[in-house]
Amino acid sequence: MSYGILVQIILAFCCYYVAKRNGRNPWLALILGLLFSLVTLIVYVIIGKKK
């Protein structure tokens, strides 16, 4: 298994965790994290909690 794929999966689960903690849809974050990895994580950290 390539390390790039492993890193992308870890980042996707980080997106899942951040979205769940902030009250957003974690499954959407997981899918977007698999597609766009680090960019998605940065966006979910910046937008913060759902009002």
N, CA, C and O of each residue as an XYZ file, in Angstrom:
204
protein
N       0.837     -1.171      0.000
C       0.000      0.000      0.000
C       0.888      1.242      0.000
O       1.880      1.316      0.725
N       0.522      2.180     -0.800
C       1.290      3.408     -0.916
C       1.034      4.318      0.286
O      -0.076      4.362      0.815
N       2.058      5.033      0.704
C       1.901      5.944      1.833
C       0.981      7.113      1.490
O       0.326      7.659      2.377
N       0.922      7.499      0.235
C       0.041      8.592     -0.190
C      -1.419      8.262      0.044
O      -2.184      9.113      0.495
N      -1.811      7.041     -0.257
C      -3.188      6.605     -0.039
C      -3.493      6.564      1.454
O      -4.572      6.972      1.882
N      -2.549      6.077      2.238
C      -2.731      6.003      3.684
C      -2.893      7.398      4.286
O      -3.749      7.601      5.147
N      -2.097      8.343      3.851
C      -2.200      9.722      4.341
C      -3.546     10.323      3.951
O      -4.164     11.023      4.754
N      -4.003     10.063      2.743
C      -5.284     10.591      2.289
C      -6.436     10.024      3.114
O      -7.377     10.753      3.431
N      -6.384      8.758      3.463
C      -7.419      8.148      4.291
C      -7.394      8.733      5.698
O      -8.449      8.992      6.278
N      -6.213      8.943      6.250
C      -6.101      9.550      7.584
C      -6.661     10.972      7.571
O      -7.369     11.362      8.499
N      -6.355     11.743      6.539
C      -6.891     13.102      6.436
C      -8.407     13.096      6.282
O      -9.087     13.977      6.807
N      -8.940     12.110      5.567
C     -10.390     12.007      5.403
C     -11.058     11.748      6.749
O     -12.105     12.328      7.037
N     -10.468     10.886      7.577
C     -11.049     10.636      8.889
C     -10.874     11.841      9.818
O     -11.692     12.051     10.714
N      -9.841     12.618      9.619
C      -9.703     13.874     10.375
C     -10.814     14.847      9.979
O     -11.364     15.540     10.835
N     -11.143     14.902      8.699
C     -12.257     15.733      8.229
C     -13.558     15.273      8.865
O     -14.377     16.094      9.278
N     -13.752     13.956      8.944
C     -14.946     13.381      9.573
C     -15.052     13.837     11.020
O     -16.115     14.275     11.460
N     -13.957     13.736     11.758
C     -13.949     14.093     13.168
C     -14.219     15.593     13.365
O     -15.015     15.965     14.227
N     -13.574     16.443     12.587
C     -13.748     17.892     12.724
C     -15.183     18.283     12.382
O     -15.779     19.109     13.073
N     -15.736     17.707     11.339
C     -17.113     18.026     10.954
C     -18.099     17.566     12.025
O     -19.040     18.290     12.348
N     -17.899     16.395     12.568
C     -18.791     15.882     13.610
C     -18.706     16.754     14.859
O     -19.730     17.052     15.475
N     -17.518     17.158     15.231
C     -17.317     18.001     16.406
C     -17.951     19.376     16.221
O     -18.400     19.983     17.194
N     -17.994     19.878     14.983
C     -18.537     21.207     14.707
C     -20.009     21.189     14.321
O     -20.555     22.234     13.968
N     -20.665     20.043     14.376
C     -22.089     19.983     14.076
C     -22.418     19.967     12.594
O     -23.535     20.305     12.203
N     -21.487     19.591     11.789
C     -21.705     19.500     10.335
C     -21.883     18.040      9.930
O     -21.732     17.145     10.761
N     -22.199     17.796      8.673
C     -22.430     16.446      8.179
C     -21.083     15.709      8.063
O     -20.280     16.026      7.185
N     -20.836     14.729      8.943
C     -19.534     14.057      8.918
C     -19.335     13.157      7.699
O     -18.209     13.001      7.226
N     -20.413     12.567      7.185
C     -20.262     11.678      6.021
C     -19.909     12.449      4.766
O     -19.124     11.981      3.942
N     -20.487     13.631      4.620
C     -20.117     14.490      3.494
C     -18.660     14.911      3.618
O     -17.926     14.944      2.631
N     -18.249     15.234      4.842
C     -16.862     15.619      5.075
C     -15.919     14.463      4.764
O     -14.835     14.681      4.222
N     -16.313     13.242      5.097
C     -15.476     12.073      4.805
C     -15.295     11.890      3.299
O     -14.185     11.642      2.828
N     -16.376     12.011      2.555
C     -16.307     11.850      1.095
C     -15.474     12.964      0.469
O     -14.629     12.714     -0.390
N     -15.727     14.204      0.913
C     -14.936     15.321      0.385
C     -13.478     15.196      0.794
O     -12.583     15.573      0.038
N     -13.237     14.668      1.988
C     -11.876     14.450      2.451
C     -11.142     13.425      1.616
O      -9.939     13.553      1.386
N     -11.858     12.404      1.159
C     -11.232     11.409      0.284
C     -10.903     12.008     -1.086
O      -9.907     11.638     -1.708
N     -11.742     12.930     -1.547
C     -11.530     13.524     -2.863
C     -10.497     14.654     -2.850
O      -9.657     14.745     -3.745
N     -10.567     15.519     -1.822
C      -9.746     16.727     -1.829
C      -8.804     16.837     -0.634
O      -8.092     17.834     -0.511
N      -8.783     15.863      0.226
C      -7.973     15.700      1.434
C      -7.643     16.977      2.198
O      -8.505     17.482      2.918
N      -6.460     17.511      2.076
C      -5.989     18.598      2.925
C      -6.808     19.868      2.734
O      -7.040     20.595      3.699
N      -7.241     20.145      1.537
C      -8.045     21.340      1.267
C      -9.350     21.274      2.057
O      -9.767     22.269      2.650
N      -9.992     20.116      2.066
C     -11.240     19.948      2.805
C     -11.019     20.129      4.298
O     -11.826     20.774      4.967
N      -9.957     19.577      4.822
C      -9.663     19.713      6.241
C      -9.462     21.181      6.616
O      -9.968     21.629      7.645
N      -8.749     21.913      5.814
C      -8.522     23.335      6.078
C      -9.844     24.104      6.060
O     -10.087     24.950      6.920
N     -10.690     23.808      5.084
C     -11.983     24.501      4.983
C     -12.844     24.202      6.198
O     -13.441     25.122      6.758
N     -12.928     22.954      6.623
C     -13.753     22.610      7.780
C     -13.212     23.222      9.063
O     -13.994     23.545      9.956
N     -11.934     23.386      9.181
C     -11.360     24.024     10.374
C     -11.669     25.524     10.350
O     -11.972     26.110     11.389
N     -11.593     26.143      9.177
C     -11.825     27.587      9.068
C     -13.291     27.948      9.294
O     -13.578     28.920      9.993
N     -14.228     27.187      8.716
C     -15.640     27.577      8.809
C     -16.205     27.379     10.216
O     -17.175     28.043     10.583
N     -15.634     26.502     10.989
C     -16.013     26.372     12.383
C     -17.383     25.760     12.618
O     -17.906     25.016     11.788
N     -17.958     26.095     13.783
C     -19.217     25.479     14.224
C     -20.410     26.015     13.461
O     -20.437     27.168     13.032
N     -21.396     25.147     13.303
C     -22.652     25.500     12.667
C     -23.501     26.247     13.676
O     -23.592     25.846     14.836
N     -24.122     27.328     13.241
C     -24.943     28.137     14.145
C     -26.354     27.621     14.226
O     -27.178     28.188     14.944
